Amino acid sequence: MQNMSFLIAPKLIARALLLSFISTICAPAIAQMTELSSDVAADARVWIESPGDGQVVSSPVAIVFGSDNVSISSAGVEQVNSGHHHLLIDMEELPVMDMPLPAHAQLIHFGKGQTSAKLSLEPGEHSLQLLLGNYIHVPHTRPVMSKKITIVVK
């Protein structure tokens, strides 16, 4: 058992050092973010221009995003009435709306201000929905999202 304590102690020390480092580096940035969400025009909207709802497509799928009354800008660029697209794929529930959106296979970030994409999707039925995020990937105070559409990949 004595040998085990020598293995555990370095792990605990490393973990404590990592937590200390994270809190030292991140605390000032978090303290500055008293309000993570941003306002957006009351008539701002986004939609999926193509493919259309119910359309049968081939992979890779060309997706075109539409927007109105909101500027599409890159992540990291704080600008009034702006944001960038996030594509929700096959998500049954919406993500948490008051924190930065996590990036994963079902929630794709378009942080360079892209308004179109080509995505490889497995054959079958898929749902697609756009959600606009502000400069730090947080949905707006009034979330701006498209209608959810369904496509079939052959």
C-alpha positions as CSV (number, residue, x, y, z in Angstrom):
1,M,0.0,0.0,0.0
2,Q,2.9,2.4,0.6
3,N,3.8,2.3,-3.1
4,M,0.3,3.4,-4.1
5,S,0.6,6.6,-2.0
6,F,3.6,7.6,-4.1
7,L,1.5,7.3,-7.2
8,I,-1.5,9.2,-5.9
9,A,0.4,12.1,-4.4
10,P,1.9,13.3,-7.7
11,K,-1.5,13.1,-9.4
12,L,-3.1,15.2,-6.6
13,I,-0.3,17.8,-6.8
14,A,-0.6,18.0,-10.6
15,R,-4.4,18.5,-10.3
16,A,-4.0,21.2,-7.7
17,L,-1.5,23.0,-9.8
18,L,-3.7,22.8,-12.9
19,L,-6.7,24.2,-11.0
20,S,-4.6,27.0,-9.6
21,F,-3.3,27.8,-13.0
22,I,-6.8,27.8,-14.5
23,S,-8.3,30.0,-11.8
24,T,-5.4,32.5,-12.1
25,I,-5.6,32.8,-15.9
26,C,-9.4,32.6,-16.4
27,A,-10.7,34.5,-13.3
28,P,-10.0,38.0,-14.8
29,A,-11.7,37.1,-18.1
30,I,-14.7,35.6,-16.3
31,A,-15.0,38.6,-13.9
32,Q,-15.2,41.0,-17.0
33,M,-18.1,38.9,-18.4
34,T,-20.8,40.1,-16.1
35,E,-23.4,39.6,-18.8
36,L,-22.6,36.9,-21.3
37,S,-25.6,37.4,-23.6
38,S,-26.0,40.3,-26.1
39,D,-29.0,42.1,-27.3
40,V,-30.1,41.8,-31.0
41,A,-32.6,43.6,-33.1
42,A,-36.2,42.6,-32.4
43,D,-36.7,41.6,-36.0
44,A,-33.4,39.8,-36.5
45,R,-33.9,36.3,-38.0
46,V,-31.9,33.4,-39.5
47,W,-33.0,30.5,-41.7
48,I,-31.7,27.7,-43.8
49,E,-32.0,28.7,-47.4
50,S,-31.0,25.3,-48.8
51,P,-31.5,22.5,-48.7
52,G,-35.3,22.8,-48.3
53,D,-37.3,21.1,-45.6
54,G,-38.0,17.4,-46.6
55,Q,-35.4,17.5,-49.5
56,V,-33.5,14.4,-50.5
57,V,-29.8,15.2,-50.8
58,S,-26.4,13.5,-51.3
59,S,-23.4,13.8,-49.0
60,P,-21.5,16.1,-48.7
61,V,-24.6,18.3,-48.2
62,A,-24.3,21.9,-49.3
63,I,-26.0,24.1,-46.7
64,V,-26.7,27.8,-47.2
65,F,-27.6,30.1,-44.3
66,G,-29.8,33.1,-44.5
67,S,-30.1,36.1,-42.2
68,D,-32.0,39.4,-42.0
69,N,-31.7,42.5,-39.8
70,V,-28.5,41.2,-38.1
71,S,-24.8,41.4,-39.2
72,I,-22.9,38.1,-39.5
73,S,-19.5,38.6,-38.0
74,S,-16.6,36.5,-36.8
75,A,-16.4,35.1,-33.3
76,G,-14.3,37.3,-31.0
77,V,-15.5,40.5,-32.8
78,E,-17.8,42.4,-30.4
79,Q,-20.2,44.3,-32.6
80,V,-23.7,45.6,-32.0
81,N,-26.6,43.6,-33.5
82,S,-24.3,40.8,-34.8
83,G,-23.4,37.2,-34.4
84,H,-22.3,34.1,-36.1
85,H,-24.0,30.8,-37.0
86,H,-24.1,27.6,-35.1
87,L,-25.7,24.5,-36.8
88,L,-27.5,22.1,-34.7
89,I,-27.7,18.6,-36.2
90,D,-30.1,16.0,-34.9
91,M,-30.4,17.7,-31.6
92,E,-33.5,16.8,-29.7
93,E,-33.0,19.5,-27.0
94,L,-31.7,23.0,-27.4
95,P,-28.3,23.7,-25.7
96,V,-28.1,25.9,-22.6
97,M,-28.9,29.4,-23.8
98,D,-27.0,31.5,-21.3
99,M,-23.5,30.1,-21.7
100,P,-21.1,29.7,-24.6
101,L,-22.3,26.9,-26.9
102,P,-20.1,23.8,-26.8
103,A,-18.6,22.6,-30.1
104,H,-19.2,19.0,-30.9
105,A,-20.3,16.9,-33.8
106,Q,-24.0,17.9,-33.4
107,L,-23.3,21.6,-32.7
108,I,-21.0,23.1,-35.4
109,H,-19.6,26.6,-35.0
110,F,-19.1,28.9,-37.9
111,G,-17.0,31.4,-36.0
112,K,-15.4,32.9,-39.1
113,G,-18.7,34.3,-40.2
114,Q,-19.4,31.7,-42.8
115,T,-22.8,31.7,-44.4
116,S,-22.6,28.3,-46.1
117,A,-21.0,24.9,-45.5
118,K,-20.5,21.5,-47.0
119,L,-21.0,18.7,-44.5
120,S,-20.6,15.0,-44.7
121,L,-23.7,13.3,-43.2
122,E,-24.5,9.7,-42.9
123,P,-27.3,8.3,-45.0
124,G,-30.7,8.7,-43.4
125,E,-33.0,11.4,-42.0
126,H,-31.4,14.4,-40.2
127,S,-32.7,17.6,-38.6
128,L,-30.9,20.9,-39.1
129,Q,-31.4,24.2,-37.2
130,L,-29.4,27.4,-37.0
131,L,-28.8,29.2,-33.8
132,L,-27.0,32.6,-33.8
133,G,-24.4,33.2,-31.2
134,N,-22.7,36.4,-30.2
135,Y,-19.0,37.2,-30.3
136,I,-18.3,34.7,-27.4
137,H,-20.6,31.9,-28.7
138,V,-23.5,32.7,-26.4
139,P,-27.1,32.9,-27.8
140,H,-28.5,36.4,-27.7
141,T,-30.8,37.6,-25.0
142,R,-33.7,36.9,-27.4
143,P,-32.4,33.7,-29.1
144,V,-32.3,34.0,-32.9
145,M,-32.8,30.6,-34.4
146,S,-34.2,29.1,-37.5
147,K,-37.1,26.7,-37.9
148,K,-35.9,23.1,-37.6
149,I,-35.9,21.4,-41.0
150,T,-35.6,17.7,-41.9
151,I,-33.5,16.4,-44.8
152,V,-32.9,12.9,-46.1
153,V,-29.4,11.9,-47.1
154,K,-29.3,9.1,-49.7
